[in-house]
């Protein structure tokens, strides 16, 4: 892949990370229970995808031609995504935005292991070094917020489990996106996730309606900004950038979240967070520089087909 195409993919990756950085802010601003927030996030995301789904010339054909195995994997990816949102959103009720976001973005730890055993991916030494450096930067940001014991520890554990489940979601996506275009893959995952989350909310006796107008605004913002402009772009990129690369880039999310938390929630940006942000950016740069995208030869022809996805 030449430098121009690689730069385009990485630029789009940065945009998706910025969009995803809004997630924790919108969740904090909402007063609804975590499962309800997640359910409506995925429901509105599915609804917003419907026009694209019906416009696509191949989406119906692809879904009708899916094997049972691919259907099961698509549904499973949606379930993992749903569990991820429940764990992460719930963690924000118990711990700080910084701590929760840092822990939930420690996906590279799981992605490196999963990529090695499932896809035989081997990283160069400098790429691994960049990954370790970025993870270290994340801990620098959240270190002052980590507390041992009580609700904060429970929230931190939930966020870490959230990191494991979203990594499983991306690993399944890396496999399915080899043969399945973006729209049907995303539609199956998002709709499954929404159904799972609504069912989970009913089990917990959370009301489906009756929330203030502001909450509906945050639900829609989560769907449009955080999911369609963030998560969905990751789903597109996973066809060419492996799970380790996607997970590494998401380590930049705490930087955007801290900045937004300063302006919107009034949370103070400390010198420690600034230092940690610099370390993360350096680590991500090293990782992306020495870790090459997968299936480079396919990018030219596949990019030309994006309009049909």
Protein Blocks (a to p, Z undefined) as FASTA:
>chain_A
ZZklmmmmmmmmmmmmmmmmmmmmmmmmpmbdfklmmmmmmmmmmmmmmmmmmmpmklmm
mmmmpcfklmmmmmmmmmmmmmmmmmmmmmmmmmcfklmmmmmmmmmmmmmmmmmmmnop
acdfklmmmmmmmmmmmmmmmmmmpcgehjklmmmmmmmmmmmmmmmmmmmmmmmmmmpc
fklmmmmmmmmmmmmmmmmmmmnopafbhpafklmmmmmmmmmmmmmmmmmmmmmmmmmm
cfklmmmmmmmmmmmmmmmmmmmnopacdfklmmmmmmmmmmmmmmmmmmccehkllmmm
mmmmmmmZZ
